Structures are given as C-alpha cells and as structure tokens.
C-alpha cells in the first residue's frame, strides 16, 4: 500500500500517517518527492485495510500495489531509480556505463593488464571474480582474499570502480570492504539469507537473474534487498538455461523493456554469460543497448585462450575496443550515450 500525501500536507500529517502504519503492525517508508510526499507500507504480502489511513489529515489517496513485489514496482515509484556505485558511474540515467574485465582474477599482471585495457577503451568499472561459484568442484574457484587485494590494487592503479561477486554472508562483508558494487550471481539469486545480508550492508548490489528464474522471481529477489533498507539495486539479464546447445544460454533481451515497464530499478545486460560465445557478444551487446539496457557487463581477458574460466566467451582487448566503438554509435541512435572517456579522445 502506498499513501500519497496532498500538496498541502505538513510534516505533522506525514508523522501521523507513519504512526498509524506502525500501530497497524507494519513499517512506514516515507518518500519525499519534489512536489509531494508518499509513505509506503512495508511488511504485508496481501491487501491491507486502508480505513485507518485514508481519512487522516493530509492524505490525498491510497494506492494498493497489486504486484507481490512492492518497493521495486512502478506503482511504488513511477520515476526511474538511478544507482550510483562510484563518482561518475551511475545506472538508470541517460548514460550507459560499461563494466568489463576477466571472469576471474588470476594474477596481478592479468588483472592490471585487463583493467588498463578496458579503461583505455572507455569502460568505467572493472569486473573480476575473487570468489567463483563453479559447476564442478574441481574447476578454478578463485583466489579469494588475495583476489580481492588484487582488485583493490587495480582500483588504485586505474581509478575504475570495482564490481565483484559475493557467494555467502561472510564473503559479502569481505567484498564490501573492497568493491563499489556487490554482485549476486545467478546461482545465488534466491539465496535469501545472502540477499538480506547485502540489504543490511547497504552497498550497491548487482543482482543477476537466475538460470531458470522468471522476471517476477527476479523482482521478488530484489524486493528482499530493498526490504532491508537498501534501495541501490541494479538488475541484470544474463540468459536462461535452454534446450538449445548452440549457445550457452538463451539471452532474453525481452526482459529489458519488460522490467522497465514493471520496475523503477535499472537493468543491465550480460551478453557474455547470455550467449557463452565470443563471436556473438558484440552483436548482442549492440542489441541490448538498442533494447534500452542501462548498462553492459562483459568479460574481457588479455589472453582468452589461457583464461582459467570462461575463456570461450571473453573478448580480447582489441575486440572489446571495437565493441565499444560500435556501442557508441548504437547509443547515439537511441538518444543515449556510453559513459566514460576514451583514452586519447577529447
């Protein structure tokens, strides 16, 4: 339920609405706006009796949010949420940031070479896994704390924001010390304990859609984070598991405009995991920008053939540079622009 206050409502009126909501056994969430204040009611999973609220002084109207997800819905907040993870790196506005880097942090040379290359091409954030959830227990699982230290070094060297994955509650706190944005991977999209933890930490979160998750599943997972008081959530479409073996996943670009209709949260696209094929990452990145993606996250490795994970879907620096040049033209065609400054270009 959303209580919309009138233009003439005083702070006392807002406080009275909040007190009434608490008395009903729920949590009020005041949302001051440019012209008027709205107060959300948090803690219900069904319709709430509005009779105690609707006649209070200063109340203009009450909106019953029809979706099972509340705070992430357009009904709750009609305007877009802009999530800023670092100075100049914001998702949800006219600029489209690009996050790039290797699947895994492997060595100091590898992560620094990757960071310098993606920054030179115009990326504004560095991706790289220190903790890696893998299908096989015998695959490379990441460097852990050492990987986080190397990401911190790359951040100091290049100034790039850092996005890296947390796999559990303890790891979330470790990642939060280094990263500008905590990634929740597809396998953990419905790890509700982890979602609550990153909600309480309060740092920006990149939430990836699960491999067999509906859009409603994704939005309900985001609701867990917002319900803990963290509004800084970026959604990510990264492909669904399919019967077709010609690509790693089915890259669901339909999700981008659909999420924009249903939610005020920004959504980015991951064509690397969405396809699993290096040759189609660039065209699907172009398509994602054209579809309205609020950002692109892509895997780039100095030597993809030697990568310890996901080499087959990683671009080399030259390919990434070509992709960025193409994305700038596509973004311009849809009245947006790719964030960042390319080295050597005024």
C-alpha angles and dihedrals in degrees: 000000000000122000111206114203123214123251089254096050115128128216087256089057091052091047091051091053090050091050091050092050090051090049088054089058099256137106120252120221111195114204113190113207136192092263107013143004127247125197119208123207112224127192105050130108096188142033115310126213104249097189094103092053109033096072096046118119114272096018112133099180144330122237119201109213105226099196122085087234110068116175095040094051129103088234089063096044119011097188123074119266113230113209115202115196098175137355107300094005109104132153123208102039134090093286120078113214120208121215113198141166142100125317090240136020103242110163139352092253093049097050095043092048089048094048094049092048097049092045091051089054093050107267114146099197136042123224124197134141121240090171114039125192105208132185092231121054087217096058123098107285099192134261095275115201091004089056091053090051090052091050089052089052092050090049091053092046098048108018091233118148113245127232116184138157130259118202102186143009095273092047091050091062091047092049091047090061091061111019130077090209130025114222120214107200128221093261091056099042090110097036091119095185090056092046090054091048095053088044090058094043089059100210119132113279130209104206116196122207114249121250093252100021126128120225088254089054089053094049092047089053089052088050089062090060095045091046088062090056101264112122094172100100127143116192122215132205108207105161137275129253109260141181090243113095097192089091133026093245142356104261104219105206089167087074091070100065091033092056090048088056095048103035141034092217120106119250127206130194129234107199092171095066090027092066109011090211123106093208094062100039093090098048091046090049088055090049092049092054090048090050091056105264113173092215145353126233114194137169118244125176130178089229110017093182089062097043116129090220137021096359092149092064098038122105121220117234094263092052090047091052090052090049092052092051090053093046091055090058093047092047091052090052091058094044096257136099139221111251122238140046123270116229111258094013119107 
